[in-house]
Amino acid sequence: MKYRRVFSYSLSIFFIWASIAAVWAQETKPIINASLSGTVIDAATKEPIEGATVQLEAVTHSVKTDRKGKFSFVTGQKLPFKIIVTSVGYTTQNLVIETSPAIIELNRAIESLDEVVVVGYTTIAKKNLIGAVDRVSQQAVKDIPTGSFDAQLQGKVAGMQVAASSGIPGDALHVRLRGATSINADNNPLYVIDGVFLNSESLQTINTGGKATSPIADLSPSDIEYVEVLKDAEATALYGSRGANGVILITTKRGKNAQSAKIDINLYAGSAKAAKLWELTSGPEHAELVNEYFRNIGQAEPFRPVADGGRGLPSEQQTYDRLSEAFRTAGVYNADLSVYGGSDNTAYYLSAGYNKQESILKPISFDRANFRFNIDQKINNKLKIGSSNGISRTGRNQGRAGDGPQGGILQAALHTPTYLSPYNDQGVLVGRAGFDNLTLLLENYDVGSTSLRYIGNVYGEYQITPALKFRSTFSVDYNNYNEHEYWNKLLIAGSGVNGLATSAISQATTWINEQTLTYRKKLGSRHTIGALLGNTLQGSYFSLTSAEGRGFATNDFKLINTAATTTGNQDWDQYKLASFFGRVDYAFDDKYLLDLSLRADGSSKFNKGYQWGYFPAIGAAWRLSKESFLQDVAFLDDLKLKTSYGLTGNQNGINSFASRQLWSGVGSSYRGVAGVFPEQLANQQLSWETTSQFNIGLDAALLNNRLTAALNYYYKYTKDGLLTEVLPGTTGFGNFTNNAVEISNKGFELSISSLNLRSDVFSWSTSFNIARNINKIEKLATPQNYGSRDLIQFKEGYPMYSFWLYNQLYVDPQTGNAVYEDVDGDGRITTGDRQILGSIWPDYFGGLSNDFSYKNFDLSTFFTFSIGNKIYNHNRFFGEAGGARDAARVIFKSNLDRWQEPGDITDVPRSDGVNNNNYKDGGGRWLEDGSYLRFRTLSLGYNFTSKSLGKSPFSKLRIYVQATNLFTITKYTGLDPESAANSAANQQGIDLGTPPQPRSFQLGVNLTL
């Protein structure tokens, strides 16, 4: 209840602020000798620029342009005037004006060294930045049709891997910054939106075959101004334990002071479709392969004339296309409306939006309705208060699209043989081969969830002195997650129990209170010092209430209270974190830069004596371009050498009571009497997982900032890694959490941006990034196996997410049998012959974008790539069984290349039920090269000029078309080299039952009133 009161109180304050009338400052009129009026426009687009400042040189008198770019002022001076014209994002112009009115053209600024970036509770000019920080403008990617904004960042940041493991919108992604540092703890970066620390753990409890929803999908990309990615220890140190895997800072849009009200409208609609589907054998081909299998094992062919007791000849078999029934052309729709502006003392931003995406796999869909209100209010010259508030309602019609046959839509479509009719002899729809009947499944599918989420904060900021500022913030992330599923008697999951229904309501709340005291002062002309002190108090609370019902009178009853048998469950979890942090930085002549920081985190997850972790960092930079020996290098604008070292901790992703001995109660354990039993063994010495990181980099800006580059090398080493270890059965406990692993990551990152051409009518810019990360488990006493059939192994001396397989060497041309490497030399192929044959990690990955503009047209292209990563095509394992599984499974068309007679050269063995090694699960034949080059987006737009808009109410109008995932160049034989059957942190790289990312086309319009 206390969070509801805080929420209601906050909203009341916000709307009271929003109703305050703007009071505009009155200017003192000078003695009139002359006047000047004119228009400020964009030199390339000829569009008016609102909010540009026009100031007379050597005096304080200035005016701002209105929404049509017009300005006028009177002055005691006489023509000609010397004026200075400035505007954010444009190059400053110093002009002499001899006549009035005047037309002034401003050129868009190339990335400036004075640009301010947000890092560690403060802002720093880019030229003085020591840490490894990348900024991404969301404007360029916000219309890519994905469920969550993090998917839109793929390929945009060097060293940041983003893998959309399925084509289902709103599903969780795998996001890794500079590799992975933990086996059981959380490897996800920390997400911070307007200072609010987000809970990025999925609240999903229902089984969808290993998939999980993404809490990040609750955020609307259209509200985001830019995203900053903090990667090294120097940049993330002040976030302590929460920044161990990098930090993603999200800044939402806000109004500007002295800006007239504007209305932005963004609309787009389109369609999405699978670029390709699996190639399956036809009914006759399937039957022929089954017959061949039975001939090879000396048994009668099942597909022979019906009169002889068979199923009919192979040529008589029908082909049933279930894939076309399961997949569709999906609709994509989006509408956003925002109102923003401000007076001298108030700035506001108000938005609402709706996004709906159908999955290409029926009947899955995703929709999000969102509302945002941001406000900043100057109370006086020293005091400023404000708030950021986001409310969203996210709905999902979820799909079982991973592992497991029951209720699996894709499994029912893909893994059921094509010759099998969906009807039995009586013409009734029935399931076959252990899978649901696809038609019945689609007609009766009922799995969904709804998330109601509030993310917001209130802040107060007081400028004690010009150099000293105090800020206090209270923020809340509240998520109410309601999920349900119902399986009636016609479906496998409900048939054996006369209907099965489950329902669960989860609530997750994270509140944070922060105070910071910031000092920054320039001493003389060459020295600048800064200091920061702060503290954070955080509490996180989670609760779950669920119920299950079995046995319903008819399929028309779905409510759990109508079931014959009902059960319930309740769970809760909470932890607290207290933090203190400080930072000191010094700059000499903007040439030599140094900063030191320290954060102390105390977590309730650990026992007394181990609760506190201390995380220091140090960084230094040398701007060589300021040295005299480089002053005469005309083409060099900036050259900076930087280095840093620091420690970060991790305690996310483990149980909040992992260090304690736990007891559990069970109801009605014996004759209706509740009981108590020991559930978890204590580990009194459990402590922080700690990662040290060294970074050295070089930043350069050349040719008047037309070419910029950043090169970084890093080395990360994780000690006391948190690991769930298996205990002997004699202890009475299954496992416990311990500090028992060490992991290293090292690599490099290179980013290059260039303005290749720029004229009055044409411009062309390019951005490119490439990275390499080498991951290695340095210490792990016992190998850990994960994934379906233990295909993933974590082993000392090898990378995380390594594939543990049987190495198929070849298919014997004389016998047609698969030949595997006999590792232990015992003449048999057993588990002792399994070995690590590769990992999910690519050798290189990155992205390339090109942006063009010609007159009123703009064109953007964007490619992503990954080189050297492996993926296990488990779909092929099930689809390349020849006829060995008879009617039980689908057969892929690749089986037509199988060995048939002596002398055949192929990697597909003969259909054989005697030599089981021919279809050995875990065979290396299904491990494939997952390298790819993907044409991620192509966008073409037309911008109408203000002149062509005439007297319309629009000040800006852009119409565009966009294509996503136009093509992918890859050797991978599956549908998508990014696919993963499971969203679990320690299970990646296995493709099973997963729909691909779709190819989409959309038409959109951007309007400004």
N, C-alpha and C positions, 0 to 999 in steps of 0.2 A: 504493500500500500504506500510505503514512503516514496517509492519511485514514481508512482502515479501522482502523488502530491507535488513532487519536484517537477514533473513533466507539466502538470496543469499550471503551476505557479510560473514556470518558465514561459509557457505559451502566453499567459496573460500579460507578462511584462513585454514580450516581443510585440504583441499586437497593439499595446498601448504606445510603444515606441513608434510603431508604423503609422499611428494616427497623428503624431506630432507634426504640426505645420512647419514647413521649411521657412526659416528666416534668413533672407539673403542680405549680405553685407552691403551697406550703402557706401558709395564712393564719393569722395570729396571732389567737386567739379573744379578743374583748373581754369585759369584765365584763358579764354579762347583766342588763340592766334591762328590755329589751323586745325583741320580734321583729317582723319584717314579712315577709309573703309575699304573693304575688299573681301576676298574669298580665299581660303586655304584648301587646296585639293591635293589628292594623291597624284604624284607625277606619272605613275604607270596607268592607273585606272581612271584618272580624272574625276574620281569620286570626292565629294566633300569630306573634310576631316573635322569631326566635332571635338571640342575640348582642347584644340591647339591653343597655345599661349603666344600672344603677340605683345612684345614688350619693347618700349623705347630704350635704346642703349643708354646706360649711365643713370637711369632713373628707375624708380620702383613701379611706376605706372604701367599696368598691363591689363589686357582684356582676354577673354576666351571666346573661341568661335562657337556659334550655335550649331544645331544639328544639320544645318545646310552649309556649314563651313564658313559662314559670314561673320564679320566682326566690324566694329567701328569704334573710334574714340576721338576725343578732342583733347588738345594740349596747348600749353602756352608756347611751345616751340613752333618754328616755322619750317615748311618744306625746304629742302629734302630732309627725310628722316632716316636715321640709322636704326634699324629694328632687329630684334632677335626673335625667331619663330621656333618654337619647340613643341613636340608632341611625342608621347610615348610610342615607341616602335618606329620612329622616323629620325633621320639625320637632322641635327640642328642647322638652321639657315641664318646667316648674318647678311642682311641685305641693306641696300640704300634705296629708299622709295622716293621717287621724285614727283609722281602724280598719284591722284586718288580718283576713282577706286583702283585697287591693285589685285591682281591674281597671283597668288604665291603657291608654287609647287614644292612639295616635300617628297624626298626619296625615302623609301623604306630602309630602315637601318639594317645593316648586316649585324650579326650577333656581336654585341658589344662586350668589351671586357669589364665595363662598369655595370653590366647586368647583375641584378641581385638574385641570389639563390638562397633557399631556406635550408638550413642544416643545423641540427642540434639545438633547437629552441631559440635560434637567432637567425639573422640574415647576414650574408657575407657577399661582397662584390666578387664576381667571378675571377677577377684578376688576383684576388687574395685568397682564393680557395686552395686548401691543401688536400682535402679528402677527395676520394674518387666518387664523384657525384655526376649523374646524368639527368638532364631535364627533357621531358617529352611533352610537347604541346598536345593536348587532347583534341584540339580542333581538327587535326589532320586525320584522326583515326576514329572519332566518335560515332561515325555512321556505319562502321563495319558491323554487320549484323551478328553479334555474339551475345550470349547471355550475360557476360560480365566483362568489365572494362579491362581486367588483367589479360584476357585473351587478345584484346586489341593491341597490347604492348609487344606481342610476339615479334622478334626480330628488330625491335626498335632500340634496345639497350644492349651494349656490349657486355657479355658475361652473364646475361640474364636469359635462362632457358625457360620457355613457356611451351608446354605441350598440352594441346587440347586432346585428351585421351579418347574422346568420342564426339560424334556429331550431334549429340543431344544438348540443346541449349539449356544453360543453367546448371550443367553438371560441373563437378569440381575439376580443376586443372592441376597439373604438376608445375609449380613455379620454383625454380632454383636459381639463387644468386651465388655465383662462384662455387658451384658444386653443392654437395650435401655433407653435413658434418655429424649426423647422428643416425643411429639405426632405429631406436625406438622413440626418441624424443622428436619434437616437431622440427621439420626442415623448412617450413614455410617462412617467408619474410614477414616482418611486422608491417601491418597496414595502419597508417595514421591519416585520418581525414579531418582536416581543420583542427588538429590537435587532439582528436578523439582516437584512442587506441581501439582498433576493431577486434572483435572476436571472429577469427577466420576459420574456426572449427565447425564442421557440419553437425547439425543437430539431428540428422536423419537416423532413425532406428529401424525402419522397415527394410527388409532385404530386397535389393534390386540387383542381385547378381554381382555384388562387389562395388557397384557404383555409389556415389554420394553426391548430394547437392552442394552447390557452392554458395556460402553466405555472402561472398563478394558480389554475387549477382543481384543482391538487394539494392546496390548503388546504381544510379542512373549515370551513364557516361556523359550525357548532355549537360550535366551540372558541373562537370569537372573542367577547371581552367587549365591546369597542367599537373604533371606527375613528376616528382623527383625521386630518383633511385639512389640510395646511399649504400655503398658497397664495402668500403674498407673500414678498419677499426677506428680510424680517426674520425670518420664521418658518423659512425654509429655508436661510438663509445658512450655518449650521454644517454642513450636509450638502454644501456646496460644489458640485462638478461633478455630483454625483449628484442634487442637488435642483433642477436647472435647470427642470424641468417640474412642479414641485410634489412634495410628499412625502405618502405615505399610510402613517401609522403604525398598525400592527395590534397590539393588546394582547390576548393570549389569556387565558382564564380561569385563575385560580389559587385555591388554597385560602386560608383565613383562619386566623390563629392563634386558639387557644381556641375552636374550632368543632368540634362533634361531627360524626362522619362522616355524609355524606349521599350518596344515590344518586339521580341524575337519569336519567330515561329519556324519550327523545323518539322517537315513532314516527309516521310518516304514510305513506299510500299514496293514489294517485290515478291519474288518466288525463289525457291531453293529446290535443288534436285541432286540426287547422287550422281557423281560424275561417271561412275561405273558400278556394276554389281558383279558378284561372283559368277564365273562361268561353270555351270553345272552340266553334267551329262543329261541327255534326253532320256525319256523312258526306255526306248529301245537300246540305247547305249548302256544304260545302267543294267538292264537285264542281261545283255551280252557279257558284261564284265562279271556279273554274278555267276553266270553259267561257266565262264572260264575258270573262276575260282573253284567251283565244285568239280570241274574236270581235273584240275590240278591236284586235288586231294582224293580223286578216285571215287567220287560220289555222283549220283544222278543229278542231271541238270534240273533245277527247279522251274526254269522257264522253257517248258515244252508243251505240246498240245494239251488242251484241257481234257480231251478224251483219254489221254494217258495219265491223268492225275496231276498234271502240271498247272502252271499259272497262265498258260498261253505262251506262244512263241514271242521272242524278243521284239520282232517286228509288229506284233499285235498290241504292244504296250502303249498306253497314252502318256503324254507329258503334261504334268500339272505345274504351272508357273506360280508358285507361292510367293516368290520374291516380289513380283509385280503387285500381288495382293497386299503385301506388307508395306511396301514403299510407296511414296506418293510425291507429287509436286507440292511442296509446302509453301504456305503463305508467310510473309514477313511484313509487319506493319509497325509504324512508329509515329508518334505525334508528341511534340514538345512545345510548350509555351512558357516564355519567361518575360517578366517585367522588371526593369532595373533602372536605377538612376540615383539622384541624390541632390541635396542642398549643400550649403557650406558646412553644415554640421552633421548631416545625416546621409548615410549611404545604405541602399537597400537592394536586395535581389530576391525575387519571388518567382517560383517556377512550378509547373505541373507537367506531368508527362505520362504517356501510356505506351508500352511496348508489348507486342505479341509476336511470338515466333512458334510456328508449328515445326515439329521435327519431321524430317523426311521419313521417319519410321512411325507408322500409325500406332496408336492414336495419341502419341506423346506430344505435349505442347508446353509452352512456358509463357507466362504473361506477368507484367510488372506495372503497377500504378504507383507513381511517386509524387511527392510534394516537398518543396524546399523553401525555407525562408531564412535568409541571412540578413543581418542588420548590424551596422556600426554607427554609434552615436557619440559625438563629442559633447560632453557636458560643459566643459570649459577648456581653457588652453592646456590644462594639465590632466584632466580626467577624461577617459574614454571607456565606454562600455559597449558590449556587443554580444552577438549570439549567432550560432550556426545550428540549423535544425533541418533534419531530413527524416521524412516519414515515408515508408513504402509498404505496399502490400504485394507480395509475390506469390503467384499460384503456379502449381506444376501438376500436369497430368503425367505422372512418372512412369518409366518403363523399366522392366527387368531386361537389361540389355547386356549383361555380363555373363557370368558363369552360372550353370545350373539349368535344368530343363523345365522345372515347374513354373509356369507363367512366363517363360521367356519368349517374347514375341519373335525376336530374330532367330532364336533356336528353332522355334516351331516352323518358321519359314525356310530357314537355311538347311537345317539338319534332317529334315524329313525327306526321304527319297522322292524323286520327281515322278516316278511311275505310280506311286501309291495314290489312289483316289481318296479325296476327303470324305467320301461317303462309303458306308458299308453296303452289303448286298440288299438291305432293305431301304436304301436311299436316305439313311440317317447320317448326319454329320458325326464323325467320330475321330478321336485322336489316334495316332499311329506311332509306333516305334518309340514309345515312352515320352512323346511330346504331345502337348495340347493340339487339338484341331485348330488351325490358324483362324478359320472363319469364326468359330465359336469364341475363341480367345479375343478377337477384335470386337465382337459384338457384346461381350460380357466383361470386358476389362474394366477394373475399377480400383485404381491405385493413384492416390494424389496427396498433395500437401499444400498448406497455405502458411506463409510467413508474414507476420505483422512486425515491423521493425521501426524503432526510433533511434536515431543517432544524432546527438546534439550536445552543445555546450553553451555555457554562459561565461563571459570573461569580463574582468575589470582591469584597466591599465592606468597607472598613475605615473606621470613624469615628475619625479621628485625634484630633480635638477635637470638642466639640459643634458647632462651626461649619465644620469641615474634614473632607471625606470623599474617600477614594480608591476608585476602582472600576476593575477590569480585566476584560475580556471576551474570550473566544475563541469565534468562531462559524463554522459551516460550512453551506453550502448545496450539497448534492450531488444530482445528477440523472442517473440512468441511463435512457436512452430507447431502447427497442428497437422498431423498426418493420419491417413487411414488406408486400409485395403480391404477388399471383399472378394472372396473366391466362392462362386456358387457351385452347385452340384455338377454342373456341366464341365467344370474344369478340374484338372488333376489335383490341384492343391486343395480343392474343396470337396471332391467326390468321395473321398474315403471317410470324411467326418460330417457329411451332410451340410456342407457350407462352413466357411471359416472367415471370420471378420476380426480385424484388429484396429485399434485406435490408440493414438498417443499424443499427448500434449507436453511439449518441452518449453521451458522458459530459461533463458540465459541472460543474465544481467552483469554488466561490468561498469563500475563507477570509478572515476578517477578525480582526485583533487590535486592540483599542482600550483605551486608558488615559485616564481622566479624573480630574481633581482639582477638586473643587467646594468653594467657600467661600461661606457665606451667614451674615450676622450682622446683628442689629438693634442699632443704636447709639442708646441713649437711647429715647425714645418716638416719635420722628418720622423717624429715618433708617434705611434698610435698604440694605445693599450686598451684591452677589453677584459672584462671579467664577468662571470656568470655564476650565481649560486641558486640552487633550487632544491625542492623536495617534492616527492610524489607519494600519495597514499592511494592504493588501489585495492578494490575488493571485487571478487568474481563469485557469482552464485548461479548454480544450475539446479533445476528440478525437473523431474519426469514423472508423469502419471500415465499409465497405459492399461488397457483392458483387452481381453480376447474373448471371443465367443465361438463356440462350436456346436453345430447341430441346429439347423433352422427348418421350420415347418415346410416352407417353400422358398423358391428363389426370389420371391417378391419381398421377403423380410431381410433387412440388412442391419438393423440396429442391434447392438450387442445385447441389449436387455431382452431381446426376443429369442436368444439362443438357449439351447437346452443346458449347456454348460458354460459358465463364465468364470474367468480368472482375472485377477488384477495385479498390478505391480507398481511400486513407487520407488523412486531413487532420488538422491540429491548429492550435491558436491559443492564445495566452496574452498576458496583459498584467498589469502591476503598477501599483499606485497607492499613493503615500505622502502622508499629509496631516497637517497641524498646524493646530490651531484654538484660538481663545480668545474669551471673551465677558466683558464687564463690564456690570452693570446696577445702577441706583440708583433708589431710591424715596424721595421726601420726603413723609411724612405720608400715604402711600397716595394722594397727590394728583397729584404730578408724577413721571412715570416716564420713564426714559431707559435705553437699552442700546446698546452698541457691540459688534460682533463682526467677526472676521476669520478667514478660512480660506485656507490655502495648499495646493494640490493639485499633486503632481508625477506625471505620467503617462508610462509607457513608450511610449505611442503616438506621442509627438512626439520630435523630435531635440533634442540638447543645445542649450541656449539658448532653447528654446521649450517645454520640458517643464513648467515651473511656471506655474500660474495663481493669481492672488490675488483673493479675493472678499470684499470688506468689506460691511458693512451697518450702518445706524444706524436706530433707531426711538425715537419719543417719544410720550407720551400725557399727556393732561390730563383728570383726572376733575373735570369742572365741578360735579358734584353735591356735591363736598366743599367747594365755595366757599360763603362765608357768604351770598352773594346768592341761593343756591338751597336753603339749608338749610330754609327754611320752606315749600318746595313739597312738600306732604304726599304727593302721588301719585307723586313722582319718587324712585326708589330708587337709580338710578345713571345717570349720563350721562358718557360718555367720548369725547373727541376724540383720534384717534390718527393718526400718519403714519409712514411708513418709506421708506427708499430703500436699494437694495443691488444688488450684482452677483452673478450666478451663472454658472457655466460649463457646457459640455457637450462631452463627447467620446465619449458612448455611441452605439452604432449604426454607427460606422465601423470599417473593418478595423483590427485591432490593429497592423498594419504599414503603415498608409496613407501614412506619410511617407517610407517607405524604398524604395529600389530593390530589386526582388525578381527572383530567377531561379527557374525551375521546371525540374524534371527530368521527363523522359518516358521510359518504358520501351519497349524494342524499337523505337526510332524508325527504325533502319536496320539491316537484316540482324541483328536481335537485339541490337544495341548500344544502350545507354541514351544519351540525349542531354540537353543543357541548353539552355534558351532564355530570353531576357529576358521577364518577365511583366508587370512594373509599373515605371513611371517614378517616380523619387523626387521628393518635394516637400520640400526641406530646411526650408522656412519654414512648413510647416503648423503651425497653433497652435490654441488653444482657441476654440471658439465661445462668445461672451459675451453674456449678456442682462442689461440694467439694468432695474430695476423700481421704479416709484414707486407708493405706495399711500397713500390718505387715507380714513379711515373714521370712523364714528360708531356707538357702541354705547349702547343705552338699555335700562333696566329700569324698569317702571312698575307701580303698583298692587300693591305688595308682591310684586314679581317675577311677577305674573300675566301681564304682557305684556312681552316682550323683543323687541328689534329690532336688526339690524346692517346698516349700509349701507356699502359700500366702492366706491371708484373707483380704478382702476389704469391704469397705462400701462407697457407693456413694449416694449423695443427691443433687438433682437438684432443684433449686429455680428459680422463675421468668420464668418458662417454657413458651416458645412461643406457642400460641394456636390461631387457627382461630375460633372466636366465632360468633354465629349467632345473628343478630340484628333483633329487631321487624320490621315488614313490614312498620310500620308507619314512620320509619326513612328514608325510601327511599333507604336504602342500605341493601345488603344481609348479609354481615359479615365484620369483621375487625380483625386485628391481635393484640393480647394483651399478656401481661405476666400474665398468669392465671392458672398455674398448677405446682404442686410439685410432684416429682417422686423419689423413692429410689430404689437402687439395692445393694444387699449384697450377698457375697458368698465366696467360697474358690476355689483354684486351686492346683492341685498336679501333678507334673511331675517327672517321674523316668526314668533314663537311666542306662543300665548296660551292661558291657562286660562280658558275662557269661563264655565263653571259648575262648581261643586263643592259637593256636599252629602253627607249621610251615605249616600245611596243612589244618587246620580247625579253623573257628571262628564263634561265635554266639553272637549277640548283640540284646538287646531288648529296646524298648522305649514305655512308657505308660503314658497317661495323663487322668485325670478325673477332672471335674469341676461341680460346682453347683451355680446357680444364682437365687436369690429370688427377683422378681420385684414387686413393689407395687406403686399404685397411691396414694400419701399421701394427695393431695388437688386438687379437681376439682369440681367446683360449680354445673355444669350440666353434666350429662352423655353424652358422644359422641358416636354415632352409625356409624359404617362403614361396608363396604362390601355388597355383594349381600343380599338383604332382611334383612339388619341390623343384620346380624349374629354375628358381632364383636362389642363389646361394651367396651369403656373405662369409668370406673366408680371409684369414690373415694373409697379407701379401698380394691381394687382388683387389680390384675396384668393387665398391658396393654395386648391387644389382648386376652381379655376374651370372651368366647362364651355366648351369651345371647339367651337362648333357652327355650322351653317348656320341662319340665322333664317328659318323658314317664316312668311311673312306671312299667307297665306290660300290657299284652293283656288279657282281661277277658276271661277265659276258657269257659264260658257259652255263651257269646254273640259274642266273636271275636272282640270286639271293643277295641281300644287303650285307656288306662286310664292314664291321666296326673295328675300331682300334682296341686291341686287347691290352689295356694299360698295365694290368698286373701280371700279364703273361701266363695265366693259369689255363688258357685254352677255352675258357668260357666267357660269355658276356654277362656280367653281373653288375650290381651297383658299384662294385669296386672299380669298374672301368669308366664310371662317369667322371668327367673332368670339366674344368671351366674353359669355355670356348669363345668368350667374348662378353661384352657388357653393353648396357644401354648408352654409355657415354660416347658422344661423338668426338672425333678428332678436332673438328672445327665446326662452328655454327655462327650465324649472324643474319644480316639483312642488308638490302640495297634498295634505296628509293631515289626516284628522279621526279622533280616537279617542274613543269613548264607552264608558262603563261604567254599568250599571244593576243594582244589587244584585249578583248573581253572574254577570251577563252582561257580555261585552265585545265591542265592534264597532269595526272599523278599516276605513277606506277610504283609498285612495291613488291619486292621478292624476298622470301626467306629461304634459308638453306641450312642443311645439316649434313655433315660428311663423316662417315665412319662408324655410326651407331648401329647396333644390332637390334633386331626384333624377332621374337619367336612367333611364328605363324601357326598358332594352335588350331585355327580353322582348317588349315591344310592337313594337319595330322588326322582330324576326323574325316576330312573329305578325300583323303588319299588312301583309304583302306582297301582299295580295289573292290573285290566282292566279298572280302573277309567278313564284313559285318552284315552281309546279305541285306535284309530289309530294314535293318536297324538304323542306318545312317545314309546321308547323302553321299554321292560320289562326285568329286570335282572332275572337270573335263581334262585336267592335267594327267589323270590316270590313263588316258588313251595313249600316253607315251610310255606305258609300262613295258617291261621286258616280256617278250612272248616266245622267243626261240633263241637257241645258241647263236652268239655273234652280235646280238642286239646291244648297242651302246646307249645307256640311259642311266638316270639316277633314280628311276622309279622301279622298284623290284617287282617280281612276279607276284600275282595273287596266290597266296600260299597260306594254308592253315596249319602246316606242319612246322615250318620255320617261322616262329612268332617274331623273331628279330626283324623280319621284313617290315613290320608295322610297330616297332618298339616305341612306346610312349617315352618322350624325352630324347628321341633321336635327333642328332645334329642336322639332319637333312632339312628340318623345318626352321632352322635358325637362318635368318636372311639378313642381307645388307639393307639397313633402313635409311641409307643416305637419300636425300631428296633436294630438289630445287622447286620451290612452289611459287607460282605467280599469285601472290596473296590478294592484291587489290589493283584494280584499274578504275580510275575515276575521271570523268570528263564533264566539265561544267561551263556554263555561260553566265556571265554577270551583266545584268542590264545596267546601263548608265543612268544617272539621275536625269539626264536630259531625255532619254528614251522613256523613262517612267512618267515624265511630264507632271501633271497635276494629281497623279495617283497618290494615295496615302503612304505608299512605300518609299522609304529612303534607300533601301537595298533590296535586290531581288536576284537570286541565283537559282538556276535550274540545273540539275546534274543527273547523270546516269553513272551507276557504279556496278562493277562485277567483282565478285570475291571467289577466290580459289579457282581461277580460270583453268589452270592446268598444273599438274605436278609431274616432274620428271624424276623417275625413280626406278630402280631395279626390283623393288619390293613387289611381290606378286599378289599381296593382299590389297585391300582398298585404300588404306591410309597408313603411312609409315609412322604416324604419331599415335596410333590406337593403343589402348591399354585396357585390359579386361577389368582391372581393379583399381579403385581410387586410393587404396591404402598406401601410406607413405613408403612402406618397404616392399611394395609389389608394383613393378612397372615393367614395360617392355613385352608383355604377353598379349597378343591379339586374339581375342576369342569373343564371339557373339557381340561385336561392337559395330554400330553403324558409323560410316565415315563422315568426315566433315563435308558438308554439301557445297556444291557450286551454286552461287546465288547471283541474281540480277535485280537491281532495284532502280526506281526513279524517284528523285527527291526534289524538294524545293526549300530554300531558305529565304525567309522574309524578315525584314526589319521595318517596323512602323515608327 
